[in-house]
Amino acid sequence: MAYAGPIARLIQQLSRLPGIGEKTAARLAFHILRSSPEDAAALSAAITDVKQKIRFCSVCCDLTDRDPCAICADARRDPSLICVVAQPQDVIAIERAGGYRGRYHVLHGTLSPLDGIGPDDLRIAELVKRCAADVQEIILATSPSVEGEATAVYIAKLARPLGVRATRIATGVPIGGELEYADQVTLSRAINNRHDI
């Protein structure tokens, strides 16, 4: 027996979301169906709102509802220090960790020639333009994957001729982790990136 048309369409749309299969989409659809009309309207309005009001910050390319974003507009943040991240979610993760007082630049992806993603597909040109101004250091905070490393190396090569220091976030054994469970690459990198205490 097939679902009624509106339910089937809702399940189909929900299953297009990343990580949502047909069963999860069906559970979500029935949850929405059981919710109050006010809750369903609020969900619909939130989706419409995010599509209409969210845009790229003209400075850092993060997602924002005002331009420049709150971090770029904060005069207490150091404009000469830029943390380069792959995705907007990375900004949130670093902000939650606390302690970083510079600004950001969001690339919206990493270099991946196998997937057809080159430098022109990312927000690298905007970063280079910022580096040509009064930036002293960029912290390359892309993931330690092959794509993240390739992106970091590529950007570092672009920054050097501009006189901008390019640094890489440290990687290694996590706090509370056991050495016996760490993989070889992680242990090797942790030893190679050791520092004085």
N, C-alpha and C positions, 0 to 999 in steps of 0.2 A: 504494500500500500504506500502510495506516495504522499509526501507532505502537501498541505494546501499551498497554493502558489506563493503568497507572501512569506510564509515560513521557509519554503524552499529557497526563495531569493535571498532571505536574510542569512540562512545557513551557507549558501553559496558565497555571499560577500564576506562573511566572517571567516570562512575557510581559506580565503585568499590572504589573510593576515599571516605573517611569518610565525611558524611554530604552532599554528592552529590547524589541526586535522578536521576531518568531517565530523567525528564524534564529539570533539570539543566544541566545534562550531554549533552543533545541534544542542549541546548542553547550554551554551551561552544564549542561543536563540530562545530556548524555552525559559531561561532565567529572565530574559528581557520581556518575554510574553507574560510571565507571571508578575512582573514588577508593576508598580502603579503607573498610570499614565504620566504622572509628573516625573517619575524617575526615567521613564523612556524618553520623554521630551528633553530632560536635562542631558541625557546621553547624546541624543541627536544634536542638541544645541552645542554641546562641547565639541563634537566632531566638526560641525559647521564652523564654529568659532576658530578652531585650530587651523583649518584650511584657509579661512579668510584673513586672520590677523597675524599669523606667524610668518616671518620673513627672515632673510639673512641680515645680520648686522653688517653695516657697510664698512666697519673697521676689521672685525675679527672673523666674520663669516659664520658666527654661531647663530643658532635659531633664537629669535627674540620677537617680542610684540612691540618693542620700541627701538628706535634707532638714534644713537648707538645703544647697544645693550647696556645693562646695569654695570657689568664689569668694566667695559670700555669707558663708561661715563664716570666711573669712580676715580676721583682725583688722587685718592690714597694709594691706588695701584701703580706699580712701577712700569711706565711705558717703554723703558729701555730693555725689559726682560719679557720675552714671549715664549710661552709654552705651546709647542705645536702638537696638536692631537689629531687623530683620524676622524673621530665622530663627536657630535655634541654630547653624547652620554659620557665621554671621557672627561669633559670639563666638569660635569657634575661629580664624577668620582674623585677628581683631584681636589675640588672645592670641599667635598665632604671630609677628605683626609686632613684638611686644614694646613696652615703654615705657608702656603704659596701666596705671595703678594704681588706677583707680576700680572701680565695680561695673557691672553690666549690667541691662538689662530687655529681654526678648524678647517681641515683639508676636505672633509666629506668623502673619505675613502683613503685607500693606499694604492700605490702603483701595483698593477697586476697585468703584465703583458698577455698572459694566457687568457685572461678575461676581457682583454681589449681595453684596459684602463691605463691610459698614459698620463703624462704630466698635464696635458691640456684638459683632462677630465676632472682634475682636482683643483683646489683653490691655491695652487702654488704661485701663480703669477701675482696674486694679491699679496702673498707673503713676501715675495721678492720686493715688491713695491714698498711694503712696510719696512723691510730691512734697509732699503736705500735711504730711509729717513734717519731717525736718531736711535735705532735699536742697537744695543751692544751685545746681547746674547740671545740665542734661541735655544730652548731646551727641547730636544726631539723626544717626544713622549709617545711614539707609535709603539704598537705591540712588538714583542720580540719574534714575530713570525717572519718568514722569508719576505713577504710583501712589506711588512713594517720596517724591517731592516733595510730593504732596498730603497724605500721611501726616505728613510732617515739619511742614508748615504747620499742619495741624490740631492736632497735639500742642503746637506752640509757642504757639498761641492759648489752649490749655487751661492751659499752664504760667504764662503771664504774670500772671494774676490771683492766682496762688499765691505770687508773688514769686520764682519760680524762673527763673534765666537759661537760655534755650534757645539753643544754638549748633548750627551745621550743620557737618558735616565738609567740608573743602575738596575741590574737584574741579578737574581741569585736566589738563595735559599730563603723562603718566607719565614717571618717571625713565628716561632712556635712549631716550625717544621722539623722533621727528623732527617738527618743526612742520609740515612740508609734508604729513605723513600724518594729522595731527589733524583731526577734523571741525570745522565752524564753531561748533557749540554748545560743544564742549570748549574751543576757543581763546577764544571770547568769555567763558566763565566763568573761565578761567585769568587773563585780563586784568582782569576785574572784581573778582576775589578776590585781586589782588596784595597783597603786604605788603612792609614795609621789610626790607632786609638790612644 
